[in-house]
Structure formats: C-alpha cells, structure tokens
Amino acid sequence: MTTPIDSAVLARIEKLELEARHVVEGHLAGRHRSPRHGFAVEFAQHREYAPGDDIKFIDWKVYGRTERFHLKQFEQETNLTAWLLVDASESMAYGSGGRTKYEVAATAATALAFLVLQQTDSVGLATVANGIRQFVRPAGRLGQLRELARVLVDPPTPGAANLGAAMHELAGRTGRRGIVFVVSDFLDDVPEILTGLQHLRYFKHEVVFVQVLDAAELDFPFRHPTLFRGLETLPDVLTDPLGVREHYLRELGKHLTALESGCRDRETDYFRLRTDANLGHELASYLQKRRGR
C-alpha cells in the first residue's frame, strides 16, 4: 500500500518539475536533441576520406603525420545510463539570496534528468548526507522524472556529506559504465573527494562535477560584525568580516584550485554554478562546450 503524498509536498514536486522543464525548454531544447552527439559518443576508429564525406570529421592530427585524409568514426552507445549524485547535507541549506544551494542543485539535477529522459535514456539518483541517503535505480519510463522530483524536494538533513565515501558506495552499486553527475558544494575534504572520484573513473564512468556555491560564499560581502552559524558540527563564530576576508578568500581559492586541478588530472568535467546566476544559461553554456569537444 502506498502512502498518499501530502498536497504541500505534491505542490513542491510539481514546482520543481516545472522549473526543470522551463530550464530545458527555454535554454537547452534544440541544442542537444540527440544523446549520440552529446553524452554518449565514443571514438571507435579511423577510415580514409572518400569524396562526399563530411570534412568536419577529418582528423587533422593524423593528416599532419601522414599527409592523407582520414575521418574519425564514432561508436554510438545506446541505452545510456546517467546517475545524479546530489548533496543533501546541512551545508547545502545555506542561501544568502532568494534560493538556497540545495534548491539550485535540485533544480539543476531535475533539469539534467529531464534532458536525459528526453533522449530516451535512463537516469538514476542518489542523495548524499552522511553517505548515500536515498537511492533510486535508473529507469527511462515517463514517471521517472516525478519519482526523482519526489526525492529531491526533501530538505537537506543535519550532518556532513562525506562525499568521498558516497562516491565509493555509488561505484559499487552502479553496474555498467555510464555518466555520473555529482552536484554538491564540495565543501569537503578534497583528497577524500578525489579518491572517491578515482573509484568511479576506475569503473570507466564519465564523471561531471557540478559545484553549487552561494554568491556570499564566493564574494564574502560582509562588512559589519557578524555571527556566522556553524554547519555540519562546526561551532558558531562571531567575528569582524573585514579582518578575516582576505584570509577566507585565499583559503577558498586554494580549495577550489585543488578541486579543479584534481578533476583535470582525472579527466573529469568541472563547472561551477552560483546561486545568483541564470541556471538555464549556465547549463546551456556547459553543455554546448561539452558538445563542441
């Protein structure tokens, strides 16, 4: 027997679905109609150019070595499986403006799910708070988007993400290789995150890190004595922001650089979303760059 969904929860689910559809239809539809040109294309082999072939597939590096035209041929994977690993830990509840980090992350994840399902592929979900909290197996059915939205409208929970451990766990549960979108603020131990990432890469998953940060976290606009509330077991701190701003921004910069560098070394896409940015525009920009590669 299924438990009826509260009307307020249902309203939040419908709102999340509508926001995701708006992002896709307003910014992404038409640019990424086929997964065979975006998520699921793998290089297979070369063959010699023949008159009438599309010159955009000529491999100019091979031409430089051989002075003969060869085309790149691609293997089209079917039934792509995409995974969404979404951080639902306490730090994601922060928001200095109209939306929290978690609200932006949930909308981005639902938009990506909608895009994958439009491409007739399958998508699954794992939310993270002290390891994996909720787990939805991949499916390509019409009702999958609503099932994912139902999980994503649950608010963040107290405690840390332990993102590295969650990636280890997901790697052991995903089966055949696919693409994994990790949506988080990544305010966690970088070496542990990268060890978890390496585990996913070991199983041949393609991984995309989507870092969601609040505008105030990035800009630190505070000017007057402020009580900063501790999250994820950290204590509250009353301080003069002007006295710590330079040090804070320097340490944040080191953290972000270490994360980006680790992704680059492991052939992992990384892009950042600000809570005050246009979500649709940012996702479209990333996916367009991805398609170009």
N, C-alpha and C positions, 0 to 999 in steps of 0.2 A: 504494500500500500504506500503510495507516495504522499508526502506531506504537502499540503497546499501552500503556495507561496504567498506571503503577506503582500497586500496591494502596494504598500510603500516600496517594498523590495522590487516588485514587478515594475513599478514606475521607474526605478533606478536602472533596471535591466534594459527597459525599452529606451531610456535616455542614452545609455551607453551604446546600444546598438545603433541608434540614430546618429550619434556623434561620429561613430566609426564609419558608417555609410557616407556621411557628409564629407569626411576626410578623404575617403577613397573616390567618391564620385566627383568631388569638387577639385581634387588635385591629382589623383593617380589614374583614374579610369582613362583608357585610350593610350596611355603611355606604356603600360605594362600588361597588355591584354593576354600575352602568351607567356606561360612559365618557361617555354622552351627557349626564350630569348632573355630570360632574367634569372630565375632561381636555379634552373635545372639543366644547364648546358655544360657538357664536358668535352674537352678536346679529345678527338679519337686518333686521327692520323692525317697525313698529307697525301694529296694526289696532284698530278700535273695539271696545269691550266689547259683548258680547251676553249676554243672560240665560242663566245656566248655565255661563258661563266661570269658570275658577278665578281668584279675586281675587288670589291670590299673585303673578300675573304683571302686575298693574296697575302702570303706570309713574306713580308719584305726582308725579314732577317735571313730567311732561307735563300731568297734571291741574292742578297748581299754576299752569301757564301758560295753560291753555285751559279749565279747569273742565269738561272732558269726559274720560270714562274711556277710556284706550287700553291695550291689552295689548302686552307685549313678545313678539315671536315670535323663535324661535331656529332657526338653521340647524344641523342635526346632521351633523357630519362623520363619514364612515365611514373605516375603514382608517387610523386614526391611526397615525403613526409616532413612537415615543418613542426618544430617544437617551440613553444613560448615558455621561457623560464622567467617568471615575473616576481620581483622582490616585493613582498608584502610585510616587511619588517617595520619596526616602530619608526625608524628614521624617515621612511617614505611618507609618513603622515604630515611632514612639515610643509608649510606653504606660507610665503610672505605676501602673496597676492590673492588673486581670485581662485586659484586652483592649487591643490597640493601636488607633490611629486607623484604620489600614488595615483591620483586622478589622471594625470597626464600619461603615466605609464600604462594604466589600464586602458585608456582610450587608444594609445599607440598600439598596444598588443591586440586589441579587438580589431583595429583597422588592418593590421597585418594579417590577422586570421581571416577577415573578410576577403582580403585580396587573394590569399592562398585558396580559399574555398571557391572563389570566382573562377580560378584557374583549374577547377575540378581536381584539386589535390587534397591531401589530408592534413589536418593540423591538430596537435595536442597541446596540453597546458599543464604546467606545474607551478604553483605559487610557493614562495620561499619565506619562511620565518622560523628560525632555529632549525634549518633543514627544510626538506620538502613538506609543505603543509597540506596541500590539496593536489590531486593528480587526476587529470582527465586524459584518457587514452585517445590517440589520433583517430579521426574519422573525417569523411568527406561528405557526410549527409547534410541535408538542409538545416536540420535542427542543431548542428554542432555549434554554430555561432551563438545561439541563445544559451546553450549549456556553458560555453566559455564565459559569456557575459554574466551568467548567474553566479559563477565562481568569483569573477573579478570584482563584482560590486561589494563583496565582503570587505570591510575596512582592514587596514593594517593591524597587526597584533603586537603586543609588547615583546621586547627582546630583539636580539641581533639576527641578521640574515644567515650568517655562516654560509656565505655564497659558495666558497670553495667546496665545502662538504656537500652542498646541494648539487653542484655540477658533477662531483664524483658519483653521487647517487643516481642522477639522471643518466649518466653514461652507462651505468649498469642496467638500466631499465628500458632503453630506447630501441634496442634491436638494430635493424639495418640502418645504414647511414642515411642522414638527411641533413637538414639545416636547422640550427638551433639559434633562436633569438633570445639573448639574455638581456632583460630590461630591468635596470637597477640604478641606484645612485652610486654603487660601487664604493661606498664609504666603508670599506672593509680592508682586511689585511691583503695587500697586493700580492705578495708571494703565494699566499693560500689561494687567491683567486686564479692566479696563473697556473698553479698546479692542477686545479680543477679544470681549467681550460685545456691544459695539455692532455688530460684524460679524455675529454671529448674529441680532441683532434686525433688522438691515438686510434679511436674507433672510426676515423675518417669522416666525422661530422664536419660540415662547414659551420662556422660559428660567427655570429654578429653580435657585438656588444653595443647596446643602446643605453647610453648613460643619461639619466634624467637628473638634472640639478636645478635647484631653485635659484632664481635670479639673485636673491640676497646672499646665498652661499657663494656665488661666483663673484659678486661685486662688493660684498661686505659694506653696505651703505650706512651703517650705524654711526651716529655721531655723539650721542649722549650716553651717560652711564646706563648700562643695560643688564638685565638679568637674563642670562642665556639658560634655558631649561635643558637639562641633560636628557639625552635619549639613549636607549639601549644600555641601561645600567650606569651611564655616566652621571656624575653629580652636576647640580646647578652651579653656575658661575656668575657672580656679579663683578663686572669689570668696566673699565673705560675703553670703549672700542677703538678710539684713536690711538691708544697706547699699544694695542696688540694687532692692529690692522695689517701692518707691513709683514709682521711675522706670520700671521694667519695666511695671507695671500701667498707668501713664499712657500709655506709648507703645503698648501693646497696645490700650488703649481708643481711641486716635486711629486706629489701623489698622482696627479693627472699625467705627468710626463712618464712616470714609471708604468702606469697602466697602458698608455698609448704605445710605449716602446715594447712592452710585453706582448701586446696584441700584434704589433707589426712583426716581431720576431717569430710569432706562431701563425702567421698568415691568416690573421683574424681581422675582419672589418670592425672598425670602431667609429661611432659617431655620437655626438652629444646633443641632447635636447634641453633647452632652457624652458622653464615653466612659463615664461612670458613671451615665448616665440610662437609663431604660427605653426602649429603641429603639422598641418597638411603640407605646407610649403617645405618644411624641413624633411619630412619623409619623402616627398617627391624628389627633392634635390638629391638625397642619398640614393634612392632607387635609380635615378637617372644616371648618376655616376657609376653605380654598380652595373647597369646595363651597358654603359659605354666600355667597361672593362671586359 
